[in-house]
C-alpha cells in the first residue's frame, strides 16, 4: 500500500502497527488545519514504536542475585539481619517475566510483602527458554526450586502466582516437610473446575494443535504465540482501545510512564521449553492429573493430601484466566485441615491479583501478616 502523498517529507513512519491507517489518515487530514495535532500524532507513533521495540522489562525493587541456575535467577530481597522463615515468591512461568511480582515502585508485590513483615524474602525469576532447553520437563524446574529451598536451610513459605501456584503445590506435595505455609494466588489447582476460556481452549483443541505450535517454535513454545492468544481473548481492548487511550493521553506524562512500564512487561514475552509446555497442557489441563493424584514428579506420584501446612487461597472475582473455582476447589484435595485454609475473593481480574493497586493494598498486607505468623 502506498504512503499518503500528503505525508510531510523527511518524516520516518512505521506503517506496520495495528490500526495504523485510520490514525494516519486522521493525521494527514489534520496537518492542513493544525500543526499541534500533527505533532501529537508523531508523538503517538514514536511512543507506540517504543512500546514495540525499545522498552525492556526490569524489576522495580532493589535485590541481589543469590543463585544463577539454568532455569532461573534466584533473587534475594531480604532486609539486613532478616528474621523468620524464608519466603519464596514463585512468579508465573507462563510467557511473561517475573516483573509481574515486582512491577513498579508503589505497585509491587515484593515491596508490599517486605513492607508488611516479610524480612526474609526471595523471588524466582524464570529465564526465557533457549533452544538447548527445549526438552526440559517440569521435573527440572521442581529440582531447581529444591536447590533454592535447600540453599535457604530446607524449610520455607511458598507464594505461588498463577502457574507458579501449581508448581508450588507440586513441590509441597513432593517435599511436604520443607514447606511451612503455602499461598496460592490465581493458581489453577483443579483445572476441571469452573468454565473459563482457558479450560475451554485446553479441552477443545486437540493435542496436535499445541504440538504444531511447538514445532513452529523450533521445539519451544514461543512467548509471542501465547501473547497473541491472550490478546485475542479480548481483541477490542488490545488491538483498538489501547491505541485510542494512548492517543488521548499522549500529553499526560504520568499516564505515559505507567503505560511504558506495563508495555515493557506485557509486550516482551518469554519462551517456554516445548516438552514442558506440552506436559502442562496434556497432563495438567487436559487430564487434571495434579488434582486427581496421578501426576508423577521427581520419581514419585504426587498426592495433594500430603500437603498439611497452612494454606491461603486468593482468587479474582472477574478472573477469566484462572477462575475462582479452580483456585478454591484446592481445599477438596489438600490434606490441610479446613480451619487452616483461608480463602479470599477480591474484585478484578487475573493480573490485578499480583500487580493491581487495590489488591496490593487491601489483600496482600493481610496475607503477609498471615505468613509472618507461621513458625
N, C-alpha and C positions, 0 to 999 in steps of 0.2 A: 504494500500500500504506500503510495507516495505521501510525503510530508506536505502539509498545507503550504501553499505558496506565500501566505501572509506571515509565516513564522519569521521573525527577525533573523537576519544573517548573523553568523558568529555565535549563536546560542547553541550549545550542545544539549540535545534532548535524548531521553531514553523512551522509546515507544513500545517497550515490551511489558509495561506494567499493566495489571488488570484494570479494566475500565479506563485506560488512558485516554482513548479517543474522545469520549464525552467531555473530559476535562480540557483536552487540547483544543477542541472546538470552542469551548467557553473562553479559554484564554485568548484565542485568536480574535474572537469577536470583541473581547473587552479591550484589546490593545488599541482599537480605533477610538475608544472613549476615555480610558482611564489607565494611565501608566502604573498607578499604585496597584490596581487589580492584577496587572500583568506581573508585577514584581511578586505579588502574593502567590501567583501560580508557579513562578520559578522557585520560590521558597518551598512550596509544596512538593514539587518534583525532586528538588535537592534532598529534602528530608526523607522522602519515600525511598530514594536511591540509597540513602544512608542506612535505612532500616534493612534493605535487601542485601547490602554488600559490605558495609563498613563496621557496623556495631558488632561487638563480641560480648558474650555473657561473662560476667565477673561476679564474684561473691562480695557481699556488701560489708561483712564484719571481719575484723582482723582475726587471723588464725595462723597456725603454723602447721606445716606438713609433718605428721608423725610417722606415717608409713607410705611408701610408694610401691604398690603392688601391681600385678599385671592387669587386674580388672578395675582397680580403684586407686584413688588418693584418699588416705585416711587423715582427716583434718582435725586438729585439736583447737577447741575454742575455750579451753578451761581457764579459770582465773588462777592467779598465783596461790599456791598452797590450797588447792581445792579440797573440799570435804564431800563426803557422801559417796554412794555407789556411782561409778561412771555411767553416763547416759549416752547412748549412741543413737543418732538420728539416721535412719536409712532412707535416703531420698529415692524417689521413684526411678527405676531404670526402665523407662518406657518411651524413650525417644527424645527426652529433654534433659538438660544438665541439672545438677544439684542446686543451682541458683534458685530453684523454686523454694528451697528451705532457708535461703539467705538472700532475699530478693533486693531489699532496698533499706537504707537507714531509716529506722522508724517503722518499717514494714517487713520485718524479718522474723521468722520462727526461731532461728538460732539466738537472735538478740532477745526475743521475748522470753525464751527458756532461761537464758543467762540472767536476765533481769529479775527473774522470779524464783530464785533459789537453786537453780541447777548450776553448781560451780564446776563440776567435772563433766565437761560436755564435748562431744565429738560428732563429726559428720562423715558419712560415707559418700564420697564424691565419685560416682561411677565414671569410668573412661568410655569414650566412644570406641566401639569395636573396630579393629583393623583387620585386613584380610587374613592375617595369620591367626585371628581369634574366631574365625567363622564356625569352627567345630566345638567351641566351648559349650558346656552344658550347665544347667542350674547347679550341679554339684560343685563346679569350680568356684562359683560365686559364694555358695554357702561355706566352702572351705576357707575362702579368704576372709569372710566375716569371722569365722572361728579363729583365724590368726589374730585379728584385731581384738577379739574378746580376750584371748589368752594373753595378749600383749598388755592388757589393762588389768590383769590379775585373775581373770577367769570367771567373773560374775558381774553382770551389767543390767541396766534398764535398757529396753529396746523401744524406740519410737519409729514405727513403720508408716510411711506415707504412700498410699495407693499401692503400686506394685511392691514397694519396699515393705508394705504391710504383710503381704502373703509370704514374702521372703523371710521376714522376721518370725512369722507364725511357724514356718517350716523349721527355722533354726531353733525356736523354742521347743518344738516337738522333738527335734533330733537331740538337743542338749538341754533338757529342762532344768538341770541343776545349775546351769550357767546364766539363767535369765531370772532376775529378781522381780521384774514387772514388765508388762507388755502394753504398749499403746498402739492401737490400730486405727488410723485415720483415713477414711475413704478407701479402705482396703477390701478388695473382693475376696472374702474367705469362702463363702458359699456362692459359687458362680451360677448355680441354677436358680437362685432366689431372684425375686423381682422380675421386671420385664423391660429392662433398659436397652438402649440401642446397641451397646457393646455385646450384651448377651445375645441379642437377636442376630447380629452380624456373625458372631462366632459360631452360632448354631446353624445359620442358614447357608453360609458359604462353605463349599467343600474344602477339604484339606489341600487339594490340588491348587486352589486359588492362592493360598498362603505359600505353598511351595513354589509357585511361579513367581511371586513377589521376591522370594529369597533368591531364586535363580536369576532374576533380572538384576538383583543387587550384588551379583557375583559371590553368592554364598552368605551375604549379610542381609539383614532387614534394614533397609536404608531409612534413616530418620525422615528424609524428605517424603517418602511414600506415606509414612504414618501421619506426617503433618498435613498432607493433602487430604487424607481420610478424615482427620479431626475437623479440618476446615469445612469439608463437605457435609458434616453433620449440621452445620449452621452457615450455609453459604452466603446468605444475605448479610450476615454480620461480618464475615471475614473478607468477602470479595466486593462489598459495596459500602456498608455502613462505616467500616473503619476508615475508608478513604474520605468519606464525607466528613466524619468527625475530625480527622486530621486537617482537612482543608479549612474547616470552620474555626479551628483553634490554632492555626499556624502562627498567629501573633501572640500566643499565650505561652511564655517560657516555662511556667510550671507544668502545664499540660504536656508540652513537648518533652520536658525532662522525664516525666513519668512514662510517656509513651515510648521514648527511646529505651528506657530501662526494660519495659515489658517486651518490646520487639527484639531487643538484644538476646533475651532468653527464648522467646517463643519462635522466632524465625531462624534459629540456629540449632536444629535438632541434632541428636547424636545417633549413631548406628548401633545395632544390636547383632550379636552372633546369630546366624541363621538357625543353627541347631538349637540354641537356647530359645529363640523365638518360637519355633515350631513345637518344641517341647511344651512351652507355656500354653500355646493355642490349643494343642490337642489334649494334653493331659490335665490341664487346669480348667480351661474354658469350655472345651467340648465334653470332657469326661468327668470333670469336677472331682478329680482324684484326691485332692487335699482334704476336702470336706468328707469324702467317703472313706478316708483312711486307707487308700491304696497307693498313694504316691510314695515312691522309693527315693530316698536321698542319702547319699554317702553310705550306701550299703544297708540301709535299714528302712523298713516300711513305716511311714510316719503315722502316728495316731495322735490327733489333737487332744485326746483325753489325757495325754502325758503332760499337757500344759496345765499346771495347777497354780501358777503365780497370779497375783492380782492383775486384772486386765481392764483397760479403759477403751471403749469403743466410741469413736467420733464419726458422725455422718452428716452430710449436707442434705437439707430438705429438697433442694432442686437439683441435686447431683444426677446428671444423666450419663456419667461415665461409670461410676460405681454407685448403684442405688443403695438406699439406706438398708434395704432388706439383705443385700449381700454382705453388708458390714455387721448389722445387728444379729443376723442369724448365726454368727460365730458362737453365740452363747449356747447353741444347741450341741455343739461339737467339742467345745473346750472342757477340760477336766476341772477348771477353776470353779469353786463354789459360787453359787449365784449371788450371794451377798458380797462377793469380792469382784464382781463385774459391774462396772459403771458404764452407763450409756448416755450419750448426749447428742441431740439433734439440733443443728444450727441452721439458720436461714442461709440461702445461697447455694451455689453450685460447687463443682469439684475443685477447681483451682483455688477458689476462695477459702477452702479448708486450710490451706497451707500458707497463703500469702495475702488473704483478704484482711483489710484493716479491722473490720468488725469482729471477725472470728479471732484474730490475734489479740484483740483487746478483751473480748467477752468470754472466750473459751479457754485459750491456751494458758493464761496465768493460773487458772484453777487446776489445769492438768499438770502444770509444773509443780504446784504445791502438792498435789497428789503424789507425783513421782518422788519429790524430795522427802516425803514421809516414809518411803519404803526403806526397810532395813535388811 
